[in-house]
């Protein structure tokens, strides 16, 4: 998957800002991205911090663009724009203070068109990456919320799982939107979505509030003019096993063939993808944020430079390929 995306975006000069330019993993990923001409990386941070890290690890950043918030020539323009975007919630002084942090500064670079996308979270929390995006870049038209998906890859097999990192306990309305966003992500990354709304119940075999909201979301989706198959609620084994599906949901177009999975809450989603990655040997790429006006993505604080590299490719693809 990543190899295919690399070929599609190579040479396009897509500018991705990295909020933690002082991190050695980020620097190594940036060097590889620039060397292969798949992304134009921009490292954010104060010059001495970035140079100190590079010297310590023997990195050559000669051809890597860096931007320090304290030296940015258009800071006045940026602060004025941020005041406007925050609509009176923050005054000029507080906006200037916020822009000292590279997560807010980087988000404004994207919002104002200095960069095409942002990747952060190597040291920042998910909230610290997502909050500025919601406040400044905001949700894309037609989206009431922002969600996330993980791409699960093993050999030639590929799946998509959502939402695994943003929405704690989505209701039926939220689940409908999360499903639409995740199906779109699956399609944009080369999968024709067959979406299973997961539960501990299959087609009414058990009861509970969690079951009811998944079933309700499935009903609403089937009433919509969508162009992909969706079904639920169903258990995971029914979603992926043809043998189980023939017993539990014999008339379903999705059961036994699902490649896109929607979880009922954040606990199950986060646990689910991590079990697949840690015990099942699947490579988890993400989280890919969905529903924003611009490509802004989060990293795990335990990420490797290779994972940063791959997420930068995904982020650039979201922009340059219209994902």
Protein Blocks (a to p, Z undefined) as FASTA:
>chain_A
ZZmmmmmmgonlpacddfblmbmklmmmmmmmmmnopaccddeddfklmmmmmmmnopaf
klpccddfklmmklmmmmmmmmmmnnopacfklmmmmmmpmklmmmmmmmnopambdceh
jlmcfklmmmmmmmmnopaehiabdcddddddehjbccddddfklbmbacfklmmmmmmm
mmmmmmmnopacddddddfbeehiagcjklmmmmmmmmmmmmpccfbdcdddddfklmmm
mklmmmmmmmbckgopacbdcdfbfklmmmmmmmmmmmnopaceddddehiabdcddddf
kbcfklmmmmmmmmmmmmmnoZZ
